[in-house]
Amino acid sequence: HCRLHIPSSMLGYQLPLLVWPVPFLTGSYYYLEASGPATGATAVMRSPFFDKPKGLGCQVRFAYSMLGVAMGSLFVNAVLDSGRTVQLWNRTGNQGAGWLSGVAPVTLTTRFRLEFR
């Protein structure tokens, strides 16, 4: 199995911590708030680089909430050493109320960093 853990101290961003419980998450984590009058803005969170995965079944697990008629898109990408971006997962538009669990399979054979956009 492959387990990718991104300590919040390694993300390099000072974002508000989530203050309400997400039933399937424990530990420290970040969230991005996308409500308000601003449109067209893009927020990006990047991890440090991970070495080449050492087995099959590697995946990224995360929680997301995308509620609202003007909801944009959420992408989970892998950025390779070469700079090439590989899309691992995405959702667009209103996904309904509540927190949902996302799983992005990682089938890469090289070093990469994660990017939530």
Sequence and secondary structure as in RCSB ss.txt:
>XXXX:A:sequence
HCRLHIPSSMLGYQLPLLVWPVPFLTGSYYYLEASGPATGATAVMRSPFFDKPKGLGCQVRFAYSMLGVAMGSLF
VNAVLDSGRTVQLWNRTGNQGAGWLSGVAPVTLTTRFRLEFR
>XXXX:A:secstr
       GGGS     B  S  TT  S  B     SS  S    EEEEEE    SS  EEEEEE   STT  EEE
EEEEETTS EEEEEEEES   SS EEEEEE   SS EEEEE 
